[in-house]
């Protein structure tokens, strides 16, 4: 058993302190070590990799590793940097980053995951500056940003979409959904190739903010990244906000229509801090509506006819809930704290494990057990809730 600083025991509620202990120990227990089930050496040698769940996901995944990095950075900054290095050292000629390295030696490179690694890297550097690591990361993230513009629609449309290198139509559809990280989401039931996802484009704003931060730290011009970020934020506000409903939404540019599906992705412009206050207030009303997202911030609104308690079609995932609720928190909407407390109470009530996701009506733990990024966002919900920055 490993513990947090002693002052947390008095500063935090017993619920929150116990959750922090469980979260930290979950992450440490999910370090992959060589065994009869792994390649020798491990595919990410010499770095130490954290798997999402040792019983269900035995390997290291792209956006999971970015999340794992910000979690473990609270006590081991070198272990945090290693989660980023695993993928930077495997950067593809296109500038993209692989999706996954399995512990048995297999890997997936035909697609990636949402572009959150630059955001995570900026968080690490703010916690513990390291010029050499930042230089290594910045140079690779320049190529990574170029990949998203060239290969994922940024240069063509000014907005971004997901895709895969695979040419077989059926497999390409599956892989493109996987790149989104929202594998079987109701968001993709009508297609994904011609969709501008509001969360992806908001993550790209965070990517530009992170590149600007890195450039300033390294004494290089930051204004080109800031300009691209401002331009993208303006396009999101112009094209991905449905004024009729007062909601940010995915937009299907192939069919020329907004998606009718409401999800936590709709709130990420608030986390990226470019939503006008009146639009944030409109999103807060949506979050407070028991027919939509209150109190569990489900992965599709409660009233959607396709809502279920399985995978990405209704349960509460802590990563997507965090981005949505922290965004609402940035704009001062109290509903965010109400939902946060509901979710943390669910995590505390499931004393056997930290789960992959939770039934968004009952709070029952579901999916993989001993799940790393749920542990990360428990930590963030507790330790970073009152911090007024996305970095």
DAQUI-V772854 format. One record per helix or strand of 2 or more residues. SS is the DSSP state (helix for helix, strand for strand). FROM is the first residue (numbers start at 0). TO is the last residue. Records with the same first field share a line. If there is no record, write none. Layout:
SS->FROM-TO  FROM-TO
This chain:
helix->5-10  13-28  61-71  76-87  116-126  130-150  153-156  168-179  185-187  197-216  222-238  263-270  276-286  317-329  334-348  371-382
strand->58-60  99-101  106-107  194-195  240-241  246-247  250-251  256-257  356-357  364-365
